[in-house]
Amino acid sequence: MATRTEPAQAPLPERRPELDAIRMLVVIGLVFFHSALVFAADDDFYVKNAETTEAIMIIAGFGVVWAMPLLFLISGLGAWHSLQRRGAGGFARERLLRLGVPLVFATLALNPLPQWLRLRSADADYHESYLGFLPRFYDVHLEPEEFPFLVQGEHFETGHLWFVVLLLAFSLMLAPFHRWLPRERVRRIGDKVAEATLHRRGVVFLPALAFAAICAFARLEEDYAGWHRWSYLLFFVAGFVLATDDRFRTAMRREAGTAAWLGALLFAAAGPGFALADEPFTEMTALATASRALFGAAGWCLVVAIPGLLDRRRPAQPRAAPNPTPTTRRRLYGYLAAAVLPLYVLHQPIVVAVAYFVVGWSAPILVEYVVLVVISLILTLTAYELLVRRTRATRFLFGMRP
C-alpha cells in the first residue's frame, strides 16, 4: 500500500558565502546610492542639495538594473532551503519574526525622521517639532488596491522598507502555495527543465522575455528602485526555482560570461530611450516601451551573470570533503550575513539626517558627497555594532537571531 512519504531529498548544498558577500555589497552600496540622490537633478529625495547634476542618475542606473533584483533572487534561493527545513508553517512564523518585527518597529520608530527632515529642508519657515509631527505621520488609512502597501497616509510611508514589505508578502504567499503544491508533478517538470537548461545553451536566458514583457507593459515604478513591484516577485520565484536543482547553478556558471556581455549591451541599448522619452517609466510610446523591455531583459542577464561569475571562483566542493575554510573567514561571513538586514533598516534615516546638515555647506558636490558617504557609513556601522547586535531585545527588533 502506497504511503505519503516524501521522496528522498538530495543533500542540501553547502552555504554559498559569495551570496552573503553580494547581499552585503548591495546594502553597503545603498549608502552610496542614496547619498548620490541628494545631488541628483531628476529625483525627489528627502533632502536636496542646492547644486545638482544629471550625471548621477545615469551612473546610478547601472546599479538599479541588477542590485535589488539580485537581493530578491538570493532571498528566493534562501526561501527554498528554509522551507525544506521548517515546513510551510515554520517558514511563515520565521519570516514574520525576522521580517515583520523589524518592519513594524522601524516604520514606527525610524521612518518618521526622514519625512520630518523633508519638510524642514523644503521650507525654511517650517518649525514644527519632531514630536509635534509624529501624530501626522501616524494618521493613516487602508488602501487595498495598493497591495501589499495597504497602509497609506499623507506623511506616512514605509520608505526604503518597501523591500521588506515585498519580501514578507512574497514569503507569506509562498508558504501555503508550497504546502498544497502537487510535488511529484512539479518535481517531474522541474527535472525536465533543469535537464534542458544544463544541456541546451541559452535556455537560462528565456526568463529575460518575461521580465522584458512585465517592464514594457506593466511599466516601471520609481518608488521601488525603478522596477515594477511585481517584477520582484518573478526574481524571488526564479531564485526559489534555481535552488531546487544544482544543474541550474551549473548552467549559470557556464553562461555567466555571455550573460554579462549581453546584459551590458541590452542596458546600453535601453539608455537612449530613457534619456529621450518624456516619461520613460510610464508612457506607452514605442520608444519608451522598447526601452523598458530592454531594461527588463538586461536585468535578468546581469542577475544571472554576477552570481555565476563569482561562483566560478569557488567551485562547489563535495560535502564529503569540506573545504577547510579559515576560522577568521567563517567569522567574517557569519558577521556579514547577520548584519545585512539591520544595516539595510538603519542606513537611509542616517543618510538623510547627515545630508540635512551637509547640504548647507558651500563646497563642491564631490566634496559634500564624499563627506556624506563616509559619515553615513561610520554612523550606520557604529549603530549596528553598539546599538543593535549587543542585546537580545535590539537583536529581536532588527530581525536577528538571539
NORMO-V932883 format. One record per residue. N is the residue number from 1. RES is the residue in three letters. PHI is phi in whole degrees, 0 to 359 (999 if undefined). Layout:
n = <N | N>
res = <RES | RES>
phi = <PHI | PHI>
//
This chain:
n = <1 | 2 | 3 | 4 | 5 | 6 | 7 | 8 | 9 | 10 | 11 | 12 | 13 | 14 | 15 | 16 | 17 | 18 | 19 | 20 | 21 | 22 | 23 | 24 | 25 | 26 | 27 | 28 | 29 | 30 | 31 | 32 | 33 | 34 | 35 | 36 | 37 | 38 | 39 | 40 | 41 | 42 | 43 | 44 | 45 | 46 | 47 | 48 | 49 | 50 | 51 | 52 | 53 | 54 | 55 | 56 | 57 | 58 | 59 | 60 | 61 | 62 | 63 | 64 | 65 | 66 | 67 | 68 | 69 | 70 | 71 | 72 | 73 | 74 | 75 | 76 | 77 | 78 | 79 | 80 | 81 | 82 | 83 | 84 | 85 | 86 | 87 | 88 | 89 | 90 | 91 | 92 | 93 | 94 | 95 | 96 | 97 | 98 | 99 | 100 | 101 | 102 | 103 | 104 | 105 | 106 | 107 | 108 | 109 | 110 | 111 | 112 | 113 | 114 | 115 | 116 | 117 | 118 | 119 | 120 | 121 | 122 | 123 | 124 | 125 | 126 | 127 | 128 | 129 | 130 | 131 | 132 | 133 | 134 | 135 | 136 | 137 | 138 | 139 | 140 | 141 | 142 | 143 | 144 | 145 | 146 | 147 | 148 | 149 | 150 | 151 | 152 | 153 | 154 | 155 | 156 | 157 | 158 | 159 | 160 | 161 | 162 | 163 | 164 | 165 | 166 | 167 | 168 | 169 | 170 | 171 | 172 | 173 | 174 | 175 | 176 | 177 | 178 | 179 | 180 | 181 | 182 | 183 | 184 | 185 | 186 | 187 | 188 | 189 | 190 | 191 | 192 | 193 | 194 | 195 | 196 | 197 | 198 | 199 | 200 | 201 | 202 | 203 | 204 | 205 | 206 | 207 | 208 | 209 | 210 | 211 | 212 | 213 | 214 | 215 | 216 | 217 | 218 | 219 | 220 | 221 | 222 | 223 | 224 | 225 | 226 | 227 | 228 | 229 | 230 | 231 | 232 | 233 | 234 | 235 | 236 | 237 | 238 | 239 | 240 | 241 | 242 | 243 | 244 | 245 | 246 | 247 | 248 | 249 | 250 | 251 | 252 | 253 | 254 | 255 | 256 | 257 | 258 | 259 | 260 | 261 | 262 | 263 | 264 | 265 | 266 | 267 | 268 | 269 | 270 | 271 | 272 | 273 | 274 | 275 | 276 | 277 | 278 | 279 | 280 | 281 | 282 | 283 | 284 | 285 | 286 | 287 | 288 | 289 | 290 | 291 | 292 | 293 | 294 | 295 | 296 | 297 | 298 | 299 | 300 | 301 | 302 | 303 | 304 | 305 | 306 | 307 | 308 | 309 | 310 | 311 | 312 | 313 | 314 | 315 | 316 | 317 | 318 | 319 | 320 | 321 | 322 | 323 | 324 | 325 | 326 | 327 | 328 | 329 | 330 | 331 | 332 | 333 | 334 | 335 | 336 | 337 | 338 | 339 | 340 | 341 | 342 | 343 | 344 | 345 | 346 | 347 | 348 | 349 | 350 | 351 | 352 | 353 | 354 | 355 | 356 | 357 | 358 | 359 | 360 | 361 | 362 | 363 | 364 | 365 | 366 | 367 | 368 | 369 | 370 | 371 | 372 | 373 | 374 | 375 | 376 | 377 | 378 | 379 | 380 | 381 | 382 | 383 | 384 | 385 | 386 | 387 | 388 | 389 | 390 | 391 | 392 | 393 | 394 | 395 | 396 | 397 | 398 | 399 | 400 | 401 | 402>
res = <MET | ALA | THR | ARG | THR | GLU | PRO | ALA | GLN | ALA | PRO | LEU | PRO | GLU | ARG | ARG | PRO | GLU | LEU | ASP | ALA | ILE | ARG | MET | LEU | VAL | VAL | ILE | GLY | LEU | VAL | PHE | PHE | HIS | SER | ALA | LEU | VAL | PHE | ALA | ALA | ASP | ASP | ASP | PHE | TYR | VAL | LYS | ASN | ALA | GLU | THR | THR | GLU | ALA | ILE | MET | ILE | ILE | ALA | GLY | PHE | GLY | VAL | VAL | TRP | ALA | MET | PRO | LEU | LEU | PHE | LEU | ILE | SER | GLY | LEU | GLY | ALA | TRP | HIS | SER | LEU | GLN | ARG | ARG | GLY | ALA | GLY | GLY | PHE | ALA | ARG | GLU | ARG | LEU | LEU | ARG | LEU | GLY | VAL | PRO | LEU | VAL | PHE | ALA | THR | LEU | ALA | LEU | ASN | PRO | LEU | PRO | GLN | TRP | LEU | ARG | LEU | ARG | SER | ALA | ASP | ALA | ASP | TYR | HIS | GLU | SER | TYR | LEU | GLY | PHE | LEU | PRO | ARG | PHE | TYR | ASP | VAL | HIS | LEU | GLU | PRO | GLU | GLU | PHE | PRO | PHE | LEU | VAL | GLN | GLY | GLU | HIS | PHE | GLU | THR | GLY | HIS | LEU | TRP | PHE | VAL | VAL | LEU | LEU | LEU | ALA | PHE | SER | LEU | MET | LEU | ALA | PRO | PHE | HIS | ARG | TRP | LEU | PRO | ARG | GLU | ARG | VAL | ARG | ARG | ILE | GLY | ASP | LYS | VAL | ALA | GLU | ALA | THR | LEU | HIS | ARG | ARG | GLY | VAL | VAL | PHE | LEU | PRO | ALA | LEU | ALA | PHE | ALA | ALA | ILE | CYS | ALA | PHE | ALA | ARG | LEU | GLU | GLU | ASP | TYR | ALA | GLY | TRP | HIS | ARG | TRP | SER | TYR | LEU | LEU | PHE | PHE | VAL | ALA | GLY | PHE | VAL | LEU | ALA | THR | ASP | ASP | ARG | PHE | ARG | THR | ALA | MET | ARG | ARG | GLU | ALA | GLY | THR | ALA | ALA | TRP | LEU | GLY | ALA | LEU | LEU | PHE | ALA | ALA | ALA | GLY | PRO | GLY | PHE | ALA | LEU | ALA | ASP | GLU | PRO | PHE | THR | GLU | MET | THR | ALA | LEU | ALA | THR | ALA | SER | ARG | ALA | LEU | PHE | GLY | ALA | ALA | GLY | TRP | CYS | LEU | VAL | VAL | ALA | ILE | PRO | GLY | LEU | LEU | ASP | ARG | ARG | ARG | PRO | ALA | GLN | PRO | ARG | ALA | ALA | PRO | ASN | PRO | THR | PRO | THR | THR | ARG | ARG | ARG | LEU | TYR | GLY | TYR | LEU | ALA | ALA | ALA | VAL | LEU | PRO | LEU | TYR | VAL | LEU | HIS | GLN | PRO | ILE | VAL | VAL | ALA | VAL | ALA | TYR | PHE | VAL | VAL | GLY | TRP | SER | ALA | PRO | ILE | LEU | VAL | GLU | TYR | VAL | VAL | LEU | VAL | VAL | ILE | SER | LEU | ILE | LEU | THR | LEU | THR | ALA | TYR | GLU | LEU | LEU | VAL | ARG | ARG | THR | ARG | ALA | THR | ARG | PHE | LEU | PHE | GLY | MET | ARG | PRO>
phi = <999 | 290 | 245 | 271 | 259 | 286 | 299 | 300 | 269 | 294 | 303 | 295 | 293 | 297 | 300 | 258 | 296 | 294 | 288 | 299 | 295 | 299 | 301 | 294 | 297 | 294 | 294 | 296 | 299 | 293 | 297 | 294 | 293 | 290 | 294 | 294 | 296 | 299 | 249 | 275 | 285 | 251 | 223 | 265 | 281 | 301 | 235 | 240 | 286 | 298 | 260 | 232 | 215 | 279 | 294 | 297 | 292 | 293 | 292 | 291 | 302 | 290 | 284 | 301 | 290 | 231 | 295 | 292 | 304 | 292 | 297 | 291 | 297 | 296 | 296 | 294 | 302 | 294 | 297 | 301 | 291 | 295 | 294 | 294 | 280 | 256 | 80 | 297 | 294 | 296 | 297 | 297 | 297 | 296 | 292 | 296 | 286 | 282 | 246 | 294 | 296 | 296 | 297 | 294 | 300 | 291 | 298 | 279 | 261 | 250 | 291 | 298 | 300 | 301 | 293 | 295 | 292 | 300 | 294 | 293 | 289 | 279 | 221 | 295 | 268 | 276 | 234 | 296 | 289 | 298 | 296 | 291 | 283 | 306 | 301 | 289 | 295 | 276 | 280 | 231 | 212 | 266 | 228 | 302 | 292 | 266 | 316 | 270 | 269 | 287 | 268 | 229 | 189 | 299 | 247 | 293 | 200 | 276 | 59 | 292 | 282 | 304 | 299 | 292 | 301 | 293 | 297 | 295 | 298 | 298 | 295 | 289 | 288 | 288 | 304 | 292 | 298 | 294 | 294 | 260 | 294 | 287 | 294 | 296 | 295 | 295 | 296 | 294 | 296 | 300 | 296 | 294 | 294 | 297 | 296 | 294 | 296 | 288 | 258 | 242 | 296 | 94 | 298 | 297 | 271 | 301 | 301 | 302 | 294 | 294 | 292 | 298 | 293 | 292 | 290 | 291 | 253 | 273 | 73 | 250 | 235 | 298 | 292 | 241 | 57 | 89 | 261 | 291 | 304 | 278 | 298 | 294 | 297 | 296 | 295 | 298 | 295 | 300 | 298 | 301 | 292 | 299 | 286 | 283 | 208 | 294 | 294 | 296 | 297 | 298 | 295 | 296 | 298 | 294 | 267 | 300 | 297 | 299 | 298 | 295 | 296 | 296 | 298 | 296 | 293 | 296 | 295 | 297 | 293 | 285 | 305 | 302 | 295 | 293 | 282 | 265 | 289 | 292 | 229 | 297 | 287 | 230 | 288 | 256 | 292 | 299 | 296 | 294 | 296 | 296 | 294 | 295 | 297 | 297 | 299 | 297 | 295 | 298 | 300 | 296 | 300 | 288 | 290 | 288 | 291 | 295 | 293 | 295 | 294 | 293 | 292 | 296 | 282 | 219 | 305 | 300 | 261 | 300 | 295 | 288 | 231 | 297 | 284 | 286 | 290 | 301 | 301 | 298 | 292 | 301 | 296 | 297 | 297 | 296 | 296 | 296 | 298 | 286 | 276 | 303 | 295 | 302 | 294 | 298 | 297 | 281 | 294 | 290 | 303 | 290 | 301 | 295 | 296 | 293 | 299 | 304 | 270 | 290 | 292 | 279 | 283 | 258 | 219 | 300 | 305 | 299 | 295 | 298 | 296 | 299 | 298 | 300 | 296 | 297 | 295 | 296 | 297 | 299 | 293 | 294 | 294 | 293 | 299 | 297 | 292 | 264 | 252 | 249 | 280 | 273 | 234 | 297 | 295 | 288 | 299 | 297 | 295 | 256 | 79 | 267 | 286 | 302>
//
